[in-house]
Amino acid sequence: MWTIIIIIVLAVLFIFIYYFNKLTVLENRIKNSLGQINVQLKRRADLIPNLIETVKGYAKHERKIIKEVTEARKALVQAKTIDKKIQANQQLESALKSIFALAEGYPDLKANQNFLELQRELTTTEDKIAYARQYYNDSILNYNNLCLTFPGKIFAVIIGKKPMKYVDIAPSEKEIPKVSFE
């Protein structure tokens, strides 16, 4: 009789330890993936001053667009929470679209090697940000699945773990880009 009780207690203890460790590993993966998003956002923010300087030389009277990009970059760098970073990131993406649209009106700028290289770097960084967000959301999915399915839900409640929010994309990113051949 005691043997059965000991086996049951050990089994429950083993399952508890397994789920505790699994939830902890998934939380760490989420923190790491969020850190990767932050690294890429910082990388993009670091590229922007060089982009602005390049554009300034060609489009001196386009101060409004340059100011928007500068302010959006500053907001992103100063954002502390994930929600603030997402909001600042959306503003920056909008402002960057204006810069690249501006380049269309300045053929010399559009052909400038520094501008082209910065544009290429920003495109690469955008791809890395998209991948980091995908990895983050995949990590959230795994974590939430464990927190919301049986028996993981029981252990998540016991140790105070709750499902987490996904990183959503901005409505502007959902818009279909307009392609025009004039």
Buried (B, 14 or more C-beta within 10 A) or exposed (E): EEEEEEEEEEEEEEBBEEBBEBBEEBBEBBEEBBEBBBBBBEBBBEBBEBBBEBBEEBBEEBEEBBEBBBBBBBBBBEBEEBEEBBBBBBBBBBBBEBBBEBBEEBEEBBEBEBBBBBBEBBEBBBEBBBBBBEBBBBBBEBBBEBBEEEEBBEBBEEEEBEBBEEBEBBEEEEEEEEEEEE
